[in-house]
Amino acid sequence: MPIRVTLPDGSSLLLREHATGADAAAAIGPGLARAALAVRVSHPEAGEAPVLRDLTAELPDGARIELITAKSGRDALQLIRHDAAHVLASAVSELYPGVKISIGPPIEDGFYYDFDFPEGSTVSEDAFPAIEERMRAHVEASERFVRTEVPVQEARAHFLRQQQDYKVELIDDLVRSADPDAPLRTVSLYRNGSFTDLCRGPHSPGTERIGAFKLQSVAGAYWRGDPSRKMLTRIYGTAFFTHRELAEHIERLEQARARDHRRLGRELKLFSFHDVSPGSPFWRPAGMVVWNELTALWREQNAQRGYEEVKTPILYDVELWRQSGHWEKYREHMYFSEVESRVMGLKPMNCPAHIQIYKDERRSYRDLPVRYSEAGLVHRHEASGVLHGLLRVRHITQDDAHIFCSEEQVEEEVKQCLRFAFHLYAIFGFEVRLELSTRPPQRIGSELMWDRAEAALTGALEAERLAYELNPGDGAFYGPKIDLHMTDSIGRSWQLGTVQLDYSMPERFDLTYTGADNAEHRPVMIHRALLGSFERFIGILIEHYAGRLPLWLAPVQGVVLSVSERFAGPAADAADRLRRAGLRFELDARGESVSRKIREAELRKVPYMLIVGEREQRDGTVAVRERDGTQRAGVRLEQLAADLQRQVADRSS
C-alpha cells in the first residue's frame, strides 16, 4: 500500500510502501537525490518529535519530512563531522593495533574521538599527518555507512572478541537503563569499510561527503568524565564541505587564539585563577572596574523597566530543590553541606529563592506584574575537564530576573523582555539571532501546559515580527524558551540571553493572586537573563573586542605621558584634572622615552594617551594619541574631558 508524506512547503508526496528518505529525494528530483545527506522525520499524529534519520530509514505513513543537504547549515555539518569521527577511529584502529575506542561525537565546531592506546604507545600532534593520510584514503574510497540492527548479545559478543571493553560497557549501560517494560533487544552498528562501531547514528550516505577535514589537538579526558576512571587520549578535529570553508575556519581559530580572554585577562591584570578554588575567578582591581561598570548598566536598565532588585541567600534546605524540580535535573551538579543535621545545598538557580519573596505577602491582580532582578550568585559543579576560563566556571553570577504575571500579561511581558534584550545588545553593537526551543524529552508539567507555553512564546515573536529558528526538544525542563544568540567580531556565535515561560513552578509552589473576580488565580512565571552571567559575558566581551574595551568599560581610560621628567609637573596636573572630571586616568612620569611609554600603554589596550612636552606646557594643551593610532596636537584639556565624558555617558562602543 503506498504511503503519503508531507514536505516542508506543505505539499504531499506519494511513495511506495516501505519507501525511504532516499526514495523521497529521488521522487523529487535527481539533483536532490545526489545532494541528500539525511532526512528529518516527524509524525505529529503519533506524538513523535522531529528526529534526524539515515536516508536508508523507512518512512512512516503520514510523516512530515525534510531532506537535509549541504545547505542545511548546522544539521549538515553535524552529520559529516560525525562521519569524520568514525573515519578517525577507522584510521587510528589501523595505525595502532590493539587500541581501544570509546566514543566519538560531533561537537559545536568539529568532532573528537577518545582512545585508550596500548601500553607504550602515545599519540601527539606529530602523528597527525600520518593519521590524516589514512583518513583521506577512507574518504577517497567513498565507503558506504551501513547501519544494521543487531541483537544485544550478538553485538556484545562481537566487541568482546575484539577486546573493545568500552563498547561492551556502553552496551551494558544501555541494557541497564532501558525501561523494564520494554527491554532493549537490539543495538545499532555502523560499518564503513572494514571498521564497525556501536552508534545510534545518523550518518550521511558515505565518507566522500566529508569535503575537507583537519585534526587539531590532543587532550586527556577521563572515561565517562569520571576522575576515578582511566584517562583516555582525546583527538579533536573539524570537518567542512569545502576546503575554502575549512581555511576560513582555521583563520577564525587563529584570530580566536590571539583574542583568548584567558591570556588577555592575565596580560591586562583583570582576573586570575588559582587551584585553591578551581573554576572560580579571582577578580583583580582592573577587572572589578569592568564588573562594576556592567553592574551599573544592569542596575540602571532594570530600574528603568520596573524591576525591583532583590538579594537572596546561596544555601538552602535540599527540600526546596526537590519541590522546584531542580533536584532531579541538577543534583549531580550541586554542592552540599550538612548544617545542624539538615542537608543544605548551594543554589544552582535563583528562581526558587525569588518565589519565596513572592510568597511573603498576598498578591492582587493590581500588583501584577511583579518583576524581581538579582545579580544572583549560584554554584554548579562542572567537571574539571570542561572548565574554560570565564566561559565555563563553577561560581556564576547571573543577571537574573523573574516576572510573575497573569495569563493575559504574558505576551506583553515576553515582548518587553525581547525589546530590553535588543536595546542592551545594541550598546555593544551585537546583532541578535533568536531561537525558539520547545519541550524536551525529560520535562515536568502536562502536555496542555506545554501547548499553552509554546503558543504564548510563538505569539510574542510573531507579534513583534521577529525572525526566529525552531530548536525542537531543547527547552528547559519546566518550560519552553527563547534563546538570544549574538555573532562576535570574528564570526563566532554565542548564546547570551534567554526568556523562559514557566507554568509549572507556580503550580509546584502553589503561587496565587487574587483576581478582579475576588477568586484565587495562578500566576505565570517568566525566567529572564540577558547577559547570561557576568563572568561569561565579560569573557565574551574581551574576545569580541580583542581586549580593546570601549572607553566606558576600560579599566584605565587614559594615561598622561610626560616627554621627560622636566614636564612631570604639568603632566601630573593634567592627569589630576581628568580624574576630577570623573575619568580613569593615570600618570606616567617615569624617565623612560616617550616611545617606550606609548608602547607599554598600547600593550595595556589603553584608549587614550596624552603627551605633555615643551609645546604642550607652553600652550596649555595636550597631544592626543588614540588606541587606533589617530593623533591630534594642541588639544585643550577642557574640551577633551567634555568629549570623553560624553562618550562614557553614551556608552559608545
N, C-alpha and C positions, 0 to 999 in steps of 0.2 A: 504494500500500500504506500503511495507517495507521501512524503511529508512536506509541510509548509513552514518556512522560516521567515522572519521579518528582518529587513535590513535597516541600517541607521536612519535612512530617509523616510521610513515608514512603509516602503513598498514591500511586497511579499515575493518569495521565490519558491517555486515548486521543484522539489528534488525527489530522486528515487528513494525507496526505503533503504535504511542503513547508510544514507549519504554522510559524508564527512565534510570538514571545513574545506579541504582541498577540492571536493566536488562542487561546493558552493562557489569557490573562487573561479573554477573552470567554467561554471554555468554563466557567470557574469561576463567573463572575457578572458582570452589567453594572456593578456598583459597582466591582469590581476593574478592569474594562476601562477605566473612566473615570479611575481613580486611578493606574494603572500608568505608570511612567516608563521603566523598562528591565528587563532580565532578566539574572540571574546564571546562567551555564550552566557545568556541569562534566560531564565524560564520563570517569569513573574507568576504565572498561574500555578506553578508548582512551588512557589515560595523560594526559588533559588536565586541567590545574588549573582551578579556578573562574575565570571571566572575565566581566566585565560587557559586555553587548551591547545594541544598539538593539532596541526591540520589533519592528522590521521584519525582524530577522535570522532566518533559517531555523533551526529547532531540529533537532539530530541525533537520530536514534532512540536511545533508551536513555539520554538525558541526564538529569541531575539539574538542576532549575531552581528559582530563587527569584525571584519578581516583586518589583521594587523600587518602593515608593511613597514619598510624602512622610514616612511614618512610619518609613522605613528608616534614619534617622539620617545618619551621615556620607556614605554612598554616595549618598543622595538629594541632599544639599546639594552634593556634588562635581559631580553631574550638572547641576543648574541653574546652578551657578557657571561651569561650562564653557560652558553655553548663553549666560550673560551675557557671557562674554569674547568670544564670536562676535558678539553683539549690539553690544558696544562697538566692535569692529572695523568692523561694518557702519556704525555711526553716524559714526565718525571718517572712514571712507573717503568718506562722502557730504559731510561738512562740510569736508574738507581734500583737494580733488582733487590727485592726484599723490603722496599719502602712500604709503609702502611699509610693508607689515605683515610682522611676523616670526612670533613665537609668542605664544600666549595661553592658558596652562594655568590650571586651578583650583589653589588652594593651600589651606593649612590653614584660614584664616579668610576666604577670598574668592577673588579671581582677579586676574590682571593681563594686559595685552597690551603688547607692545613695538612702538613705531612709529619709523619714520625719516621725519620731516616734511620737506617740501620746503624748500629754502634760503629763509630769510626768514620761515618760519613757526615759531612757538614756541607751546607749549601750557602753560598754568599752571592752577592750580585755579580761576582766574577763568572758564575756559572750561567748567567742569563743568556749570553749569546748561543751557547750550545742548546739550552732548553728551548729558546725561541726558534732555532733552526729546526728542531724536531717538531715543534708545534706547527711551523709553516708546512712541513711535509704532510701533516694531518689535514690542514686546511686545503692545501692544493690537491689532496686526494679526493676531495668532495665526499667525505664519508657521511652516510646517512645516520641520523639519530633515530634509532629504532627502539620503541617502547614495548615492553612485554609485562604482562601481569603474571606474577609467579607466586605459587603457594608459599606462605611464610616459611615453613620448614625447609622447603627446597632452596629458597634464597639464603636462609641462614646457613645451610649446609654448604652452599656454593662459596660463601665468604669465609667459612671455617676452613675449607680446603685451601683457600688462597692465603690463609693466615691474616685476614683483614679484620683484626679484633674490633676496631672502631665501628665498622659496618655491622658486625654481629651485635654489638651493644646498642646501636641505633635501632636495629630490628627488634631487639628485646624490649626496648623502651616503648616502641610503637605498640607492641602487643600489650604491655602493661597498662598503657594509657588509654587503650580502646574502651569503648562503652561495653560493660559486661553483657548487656542485652544484644549487642551487635559486635561480637568478637572479630578481630582483624584476621582475615583469611588469606589475603594476598598483599603483596607489596609490588611497587613498580620498579623495574630496572630499565636503564637506558644503555644502549650499546652504540659506540661509534668505532669503526674498525674492529680491532681485537679487544678494545677496552670496554668493560662493563661496570656500571656504577649504580648504587642504590640512589634513587632520585624520584621525587614526585613530579618533576617537570614544571612547566612545559619546556620544549626546545624548538628551535627552528628546524626546517627540514634537513639541513646538512651543514657540515663545517665550512663550506665555501661561502656561507653568508657572512662570516667574520671577515670584513673587508680589510681591517688593519688592527694590529694589537701591539702592546708593548708591556713587558714586565718592568715593574717599577721599584720594588723594595722587598726586603726580608725583615720579618719581625718574629718575636716569640709570642705564643698565645697558649694559655692553659687549655687543656681539653675540657670542653663544656663550660669554659670561663671559670673553672674552679681551681683556686691556687693550690689545693691539696692534690690535684691531678697532675699528670705529666705535662711538661712544657713541650709544645709542638712547634714546628717551623712553619710560619705563615708566609706564603709568597703572594704579593699583591701585583695586580696588573690592570690594564684597562683595554678596551676594545671599542672600535667605531666602524662605521660602514665604509668610510673612505680614509685614505692617507691624509688628505687635507684636514679633515676633522680631527684626526689624531694629532697632527702637527699643531693645530690651533690649541688643542687641549694641553699639550706639553708646554706651549708658550704660556698659557694661563697658569700652569703649575709653577713655572719659573718666576712669573710675576708674584704668585702667591707666596713662594718661598721668600722673596725679597720683602714681602709685606707681613710676614709671620708675626702675629701680635705677641707671641712669647718672646721672640728676640727683641722686638721693638719695646716691649714692656720693660725688659731689663735695661736696654740702652737708654731709654728715656726716664728710667727710675720711677715707673708708675706703680709696679707691683712686683711681688716675688712669691715663690712657692717654697715650702720647707717640709721636710719629712716628718716633723713633729705634728703636722696636721695635713695629711695628704688630701689633695683635691680642694684645698681651701686657700684662696689668695690672701696674701698679706698686703694691704694697700699702703703704699708709701705716701709721703706728703703730696707729691705731684699728682699721683693717682687720685688722691682724695679731692683735689680741686676738680678733676673731671667728674668724679662721682657726685660731688655736691652741686655742680652746675646742672647735671642731668636731673638730680633730685629736685632742684629749684624749678626746672622746666616742668617736671612731672607734677609737682605740687600745684604750681600756678595753673596749668592746663586743666587739671582735675577740678580745682576750685571753680574755675570759670564755667564748668559744665554741671555744677550742682552735686559733686561728690563730696562726701564728708570723710575726712581722714580718720582712721582708727589704728590702733596698735594692739596686737594680741600676743599671748604667750607662745612659746615654741614647744612646751612639754605638756602632754595631755594623757589622761587615762585611755588605755587602748580600747575601752568600750566605745568611745566616741568614734574611733575609726571603724569599728565593726558596724556601728549604726549607719555611718555615712556610706559604707560600701568600699572604702579605701583599703580595708583590711585584706580582702581577697585579692585586690589588684596590686597593692603596694607593699605588703608586709615584708617581702623579701628585700625591699629597698629602704626599709626604715631602720632607725636606731632606737634601742630600747634601754630602759633602766628601771630598777625596782626602787620605789620610794615608799617607805613605811608599809611594806607588804602589798603595795599596788603596783601593777605593771604599767609603766608610763612609756610613751613613745614620742620622739621628736616629730613635729608635724612635717609631712611631705607636701601638704597643701594648706591653703588658708581658708578654704570655703567653710568647713565645719565651725571654725572659730567665728567667722562673720555671722553664721547662723545663730550662735549663742547671743550675740549682741542684738540681732533682730528680735529674738525671743524675750529680751529683757523687759519689754513693755507691750501692752496691747496695741494693735495697729488697726487703723481705719483706712478705708479706701481713699480718704482725703490725704493720708500720709504718703501714699504711693505715687511715684516710685521712690523707694529708699535706695540710695547709692552709697556704698562704702568703698573707700580706696585704702590700700595699705602697701607700703614698701615692706612686704612681709618676708621675714627670714624663714626659709624652710630647709630641711636637710634630706638628701636622698643618697642612699648608698650605691654609688656607681662603682663597678669593678675597676680595679687599678689600671687594667689594660685599656680601658676606654676613656680615662681621664685625659683631657686635652686642653691645657692652659685655661683660659677663661671660658672656653666654649663648652666644656663638659666638666662640671665641678660638683662637689658634694654639698657645698654651702652656697645656697641660692637665695638671692634677694629678688623676689618677683614684684613687678609693678602691677599688683593685683587689684582687681575691683570686682564687686558683686552687686548686682542690681536685683532688688526684689520688687516685682511689679504685678499688675493684674494681667489677665489674658489679653485684654483689649489694648494694653500698652506695649505688648511685646514687640510688634513690628516697628513702632516708632523708636523704641529704645535700642533695638538692633541697628536701625538706620543711623541713630545718633552715635553709636559706637563706631560704626564704619566711617562716618564723617570725621569723628575725632581722630581715628587712625590716619586717614588721608591727610588731615591737617598736620599731625605730628610728623609723619614721614616726609612731608614736603619741606620741613625745616632742614632736613638732611639731604634733600634732593633725591629721595628714593622713589622709584617707580614701583607700583604695587601690583601684584598678581593675586587674585582671590581663588580659593579652593573650598568647595563645599564638601565636607566629609560626613558620610551617612553612617547608619547603625553598624557597629562592629559585630562579629560573631559572638563574642562574650560581652554581654550587656545586662543591665538591670532595667526594670520597668516594662510595661505592657507594650504590645505592638501598636495599640491605639495611641499611646503616649508618644511613641517614636514617630508615628504618622503626623501627629499634630506638630511636633517639634520641627521635623524636617520641612513641613509645609510652611511653617512660620519663617524659617530662615530663607527658604526659597522665595517667599513672598517679599521679604525685605530686600533681597538682592535685585529682584525683578522690578520692584517699585522704584529703586534707585537707578535702574537701567545700567547695572554693573555687569560686566562680563565676568564669568567665573568658570572654573573647571570642576567637574564632578570627581570626587575621590571616594568611590564606594567602599564601605566597610571600615573606614578609618576614623570614625567618630570616637569621642570619649566614651567610656563605659556607661556614663549616665546620660549622655545626650549628644546630638549632632553638633557640628561646629563649622564656623567659617574661619579658615586659616588665611593669614595675610603674609605673602612672600615678597621679598624685595630682591632686586638684582644689583650687585655691587659694581664698583668701577671697573672690574676686570671680568664681569660677566657671570659671576657665581651667584647662585640663588640661595637665599637664606629665609627660613621661616621665622618671622618675628612675632606678630600678634595672633591672637585667637579670640573669637567670640563664640561662646558655647551656651546652648539653650538647655535648661535642665528642669524637667517636671518631676524628676524622681526624688531629689534630695529634699525639697519641701514636703513631699509625702512622707519620707522616712523620718523627718524631724517634726512632723505634724505642725508645720507653719500655717498660720491663719491670719486673716484680716477681716474686719467687719465691713461688709459691703453696704451700698446705699439702701439695700433692702433689709438692713439690720440682721442679715444672716451671716454665718461664718463662711469664708471662701478661702481657697488655697492659692497663695501667690505663685508666680513663676520666677525662677532664679536664672539670671544671666551671669555667667562667669566671663570676665573680660580682662585680658592682659595685652598691652600693645607693644611695649619694649621687649616683652618676654621675661627677661631677667636683666638686672643691671649689669651683672658680671658678663654675661654672654653678649649683651648689646654693646658694651664698651669694647670687648674683643673684636666684634664685627666692625665697629667704627674705626678702630686702629687700623685694621686691614683695608677697609674701604678707602680711608684717607692716606694709607701708607705712612701713618704716624703724624702726618701734617694736619693736625686737628684744626678746625676753624677757630677763628680768633676767640669767640666767646667760650670755647671749651679748652683752649690751650692752657696748660698749667702755668707757663710763662708766656705772656703775650708779647713781650719785647725786652731787649737788652740795650742799654745805653753804653756805647763803647767810646772810651777816650783814646784819641790818637796817640797820646803819650801821657806820662804821669803829670806833665805840666798842665794838662786840661782835665785832671781828675775832679777839681772843684766844680766847674760848670757842668761836667757830665753828671756828677752826683746831684747837683741842683735840679737838672732836667729829670733824672730818674725819680727824685722825691716829688716833683710837681705832678708827674704822671701817676704816681702811686696815690697822691692825694685826690686825683681825679677818678679814683676807683679802678685803675688799670694795674695789671700784674706785671710790673717792670722790674728788672734787675739792673745793677750797675756792674760793669766790668772795667775797672780802672787799673788792671794789672799792667806791669811794664812790658808785656808781650807786644809783638807787632799787631797792628790793626787787622792785617790779613789773616793772621792766626786766630784772632778773636772772632772774626766773621766766620771762619771755617768751623770753629767749635760751636758757635751759635746755630749754624746751618745743620750740623750733625744733631743738634738737640731739637731740630724742627721748629725753632722759634719763629713766629710770624714776622716780627719787625726787629730790625737792627738800626739803631740811631747812632750816628757817628758825630762826635764833637771834637773839632780841632781848632786851629787858629782862626779860620774864616768864620766858623760857626760861633766861636766865642765873641768875635768882633761884631757880627751881625745879629747876635741873639737868636740864632736859628739852629737847626739840626739837619744833617744829611740823612736821608731815609733810604734804607735798603730793605726791600721786602723779600720774603722767603722764596718767591719765584724768580728773583734776580732783578726785578724792577728797581730803579734807583731814581731818587729825586734829591735835588740840592736846595738849600735855602728855605726849608720848610719851617714855618712858625709853629712853636710848640703848642700854643693855644688852639690853633686850627687843627693840628694833628690829633690832639687829645679829643676835641669835639668829634672829629671824624671817627676815631676808634670807639668812642663811647656810643656813637650811633650804630656802628657795626655790631657791637656787643648787644645793645638793646634790641636790635632787629634779629639777632642770632643769625647773621648772614653766614652762609656756608661757602 
